[in-house]
Amino acid sequence: MKRRQLEAIALAYGQNDAPVVTVKAYDELAERVIELAREKGIYIAKDPHLLAMLSRLDLDQEIPPQLYAAVAVILSWAYWLKGMEPGDEKIPVPRPKN
């Protein structure tokens, strides 16, 4: 069995009560997910221990309370980099009209 070389997991918070796993990708697909995230200015954290714990979760599953602190650290960096404050994630983002 070939060993996975690269793994990417994306979380969404926004309108959810807790962060939710929205993407789980491996190898070439993980490379594409990371590339797209960079293009869109999405913060990318490299934390192998957190990745290992998140990879046990299913898609659309909220993270368990024992991961709140670790994910909060990541979110605080993402907020800071985007100039956001706590609570800003609850504000709906207007979608462009086609």
C-alpha positions in Angstrom: 0.0 0.0 0.0 1.3 3.4 -1.0 1.8 5.8 1.9 0.1 9.2 1.7 2.7 11.9 1.2 0.5 15.1 1.7 -2.7 15.7 3.5 -4.9 18.7 3.7 -7.9 19.3 5.9 -10.1 22.4 5.8 -12.3 23.8 8.5 -15.2 26.2 8.3 -16.5 28.1 11.2 -18.6 31.1 10.2 -22.3 30.3 10.8 -21.6 27.0 12.7 -21.5 26.6 16.5 -18.1 24.9 16.2 -15.6 24.5 13.4 -16.6 21.8 10.9 -14.4 19.6 8.7 -15.3 20.7 5.1 -12.4 19.1 3.1 -10.2 16.1 3.5 -7.7 15.6 0.7 -4.6 13.5 0.1 -1.6 13.6 -2.3 -2.3 15.4 -5.6 -5.8 16.6 -4.5 -4.3 18.0 -1.2 -1.7 19.9 -3.3 -4.6 21.4 -5.3 -6.6 22.3 -2.2 -3.5 24.1 -0.7 -2.9 25.9 -4.0 -6.5 27.1 -4.2 -6.4 28.2 -0.5 -3.2 30.2 -1.2 -4.8 31.8 -4.3 -7.8 32.9 -2.2 -5.7 34.2 0.7 -6.9 31.5 3.1 -4.6 31.0 6.1 -2.8 27.6 6.0 -1.4 26.2 9.2 1.1 23.4 9.4 0.5 21.4 12.6 1.1 17.6 12.1 -0.4 16.8 15.5 -3.6 18.7 14.9 -3.8 17.3 11.4 -3.5 13.8 12.8 -6.4 14.4 15.2 -8.6 16.2 12.6 -8.0 13.4 10.0 -9.9 11.1 12.3 -13.1 13.1 11.8 -15.6 12.7 9.1 -16.6 15.4 6.5 -19.2 17.8 7.9 -18.4 16.7 11.5 -17.9 19.4 14.1 -14.6 19.3 15.9 -14.9 17.8 19.4 -14.5 20.1 22.4 -11.0 18.6 23.2 -9.7 20.3 19.9 -11.3 23.7 20.6 -8.1 25.2 22.2 -5.8 24.0 19.4 -8.2 25.2 16.7 -8.7 28.5 18.5 -5.0 29.2 18.2 -5.2 28.7 14.4 -8.3 30.8 14.1 -6.8 33.6 16.1 -3.9 33.8 13.7 -6.3 33.7 10.7 -8.4 36.5 12.3 -5.3 38.6 13.1 -3.9 38.2 9.5 -7.3 39.3 8.0 -7.8 42.2 10.5 -10.9 40.4 12.0 -12.2 40.4 15.5 -14.1 37.7 17.4 -17.7 37.7 16.2 -16.9 38.9 12.6 -17.2 35.3 11.4 -20.9 35.3 12.3 -21.5 38.2 9.8 -22.8 36.8 6.5 -20.6 37.6 3.6 -22.5 38.9 0.6 -22.2 36.8 -2.5 -21.4 38.5 -5.8 -24.3 38.4 -8.3 -23.6 36.6 -11.6 
